[in-house]
Amino acid sequence: IAGVAMYLIFCVGAADSAPEVKSSTSPGRPMPAKIALQLSADPDEEAREWLERLEKASESLEKGADFFKALDEEKETSEAFQHAGKLIGALSSLIGGFLGDPADTYVKAITELQKQLDGAIVRLQQQIAELISTMEDTFLRMFLAPRSHTLQQAVAEVTAFLGSDDKAGQGRKILEAQMEPISDKLQAWEGVLDCFLGQLEVCPDNMLNIVLNNGKLWPRPAVLINFATFHYALLSSSATAICAYQKLIDKSCGLESRLAQLGNMTKRITAAQQGMTDQWTSSLGANSIPTVLEQMVRQHANQDFDGATAIANAAGDELDKFYFADGLWSHFGARTWFIQITDDDFSSNEVIFAWRTAAFKDELGYNVLFSVMDRDTVYLSDDDCRDGDASAQIECMRSKLGDDVGMSVYYRLGEAASNSQHFSYTYYSGVLYHKYCCDDHSGFDIRVVDSATDSSVAVLTGGRPVMGAKAGEVQRSTGRLAVLEAIGSGKSGSLTQTRESRQVQEHEGGSRHLFV
């Protein structure tokens, strides 16, 4: 199909210069025994459900991550592992749906699902091309890309055949011309699988971690999930396409002995994803922050307010795109979250307090506070808990909202209020941010409370929040107080609107106001 894009756009023509690899039947790797097809009591329904689940796993980052999430961490099994185990039993019925009478109800259902899956594979391929376009690793450019393209063509060609009204005449001749030599498809399929299994010299054993880091010094979970979902969907779908074609030309399926190893592939993906989420969880604690945030701090060390602004915005953008987009936030417990970066000079009466188990680090000229939460938004009036110093205000809010709520009070009074080295910058989503009225003499204080709002209209009773990503800043400048705040002005939406879309609307629609 001419419209099917290359898996990595810059890899067109790379197949001619692909490096030598060990044969998929090389010594040292035992071949699995041939597995006989085992059909369930209702094989057609089982096959339809198998194809439907594969299509759903390809719909979003959230569903892809759910698909590979460990159900049994010790055995590294997942829903994807169970799904892979059902392919052999469903294969015969899937082939029947591919080659059957177009008027048959079951064939129509299989045809429609296959079309949706083909579209999902194309979409995933396009997302991968964008996400990893700067990576130059040989196994991606020279090995996986051309073979994945070959398999993607096979899926598209069989999908087109499914919609043909002439499966016995001209339609069959066209398919045969496109699928031959079938040995190319078989070798491409085995090559991609063996690459994921770590059985080829050209594919490093830590391949999935290389993809996860995406050429950066920190992980990018969205890249790993897209990469894994695309290749599993591609191998599963192309296996059924290849076997269906071989059935059409009266040959046995050349992949039957390898299909069981798809389960081993999913176990490696599950282990990589579990390691990723474990690393995230372990980074949320005393004197520890996520790697992506720490690396941004290192890139802008000791740059005062300008550095804090750059750190928060760069880290916030990374989190928005590669951690919390497309429903993936649910795997990181980040329905609401904030980054607050302040100076680290507490020699006078300024105070910052936070929930004791939030990620907090004093490093390279900054205090960095990071909080994520997955709970319903609660109401807190701006007038609540305003008595006493910062410590007293924190304890008051905790008594109202609970000890598990991330919060801070950044407090400057008297002499500290005129210190030009004091600053705070906050990047937040779904969080209560309030800067109280201030002047050069009386000072100022800032309240940041996770999963809270000062508007009763925005309080949720469940589901996802609709508040957007914003930024709040406070800095000192030549003895005069300068306050800058980014205010979201996105379109209004219902409380059931997704957090991601509202966040984009409000962040892009923000405006700045300067008061001196």
VENVENRA-V590759 format. One record per pair of residues at least 12 apart in sequence whose C-alpha atoms are under 6 Angstrom apart, sorted by the first residue. I is the first residue (numbers start at 1). J is the second residue. Records with the same first field share a line. If there is no record, write none. Layout:
I=J + J
//
This chain:
6=149
7=125 + 145 + 149
8=129 + 145
11=141
14=142
15=146
18=142
22=200
34=257
37=88 + 89
38=89
39=89
44=93
47=90 + 94
55=117
58=120
61=326 + 328
62=327 + 328
67=79 + 80
68=80 + 270
76=267
77=267
81=263 + 266
84=262 + 263
95=244
97=110
124=230
139=202 + 203
147=188
151=238
155=238 + 241
158=241
197=265
211=224
212=224
218=291 + 292
220=322
221=322 + 323
222=322
284=359
285=357 + 358 + 359
286=359 + 360
287=360 + 361
288=359 + 360 + 361
289=359
293=315
296=311
297=311
301=364
302=364 + 365
305=423
308=341
333=373 + 374
334=372 + 373 + 374
335=373 + 374
336=372 + 373 + 429 + 430 + 451
337=371 + 372 + 428 + 429
338=370 + 371 + 427 + 428
339=369 + 370 + 426 + 427
340=368 + 369 + 425 + 426
341=367 + 368 + 424 + 425
342=366 + 367 + 423 + 424
343=366 + 367 + 422 + 423
344=365 + 366 + 367
350=411 + 412
351=410 + 411
352=409 + 410
353=408 + 409
354=407 + 408
355=406 + 407
358=371
371=406
376=460 + 462
377=451 + 452 + 459 + 460
378=452 + 459
379=452 + 453 + 454
380=453 + 454
381=454
390=409
406=450
407=448 + 449 + 450
408=447 + 448
409=446 + 447
410=445 + 446
411=445
412=443 + 444 + 445
413=442 + 443
414=442
417=443
418=479
420=476 + 477
423=474 + 475
424=473 + 474
425=472 + 473
426=471 + 472
427=470 + 471
428=469 + 470
429=468 + 469
430=467
431=449 + 450 + 451 + 452
432=448 + 449 + 452 + 453
433=447 + 448
434=446 + 447
440=481
464=499
465=499
466=499 + 502
468=502 + 503 + 506
469=503 + 507
471=486
472=485
473=485
481=516
482=516
483=515
484=513 + 514
485=512
486=510 + 511 + 512
487=510 + 511
488=506 + 507 + 509 + 510
489=506 + 509 + 510
490=505 + 506 + 509
//
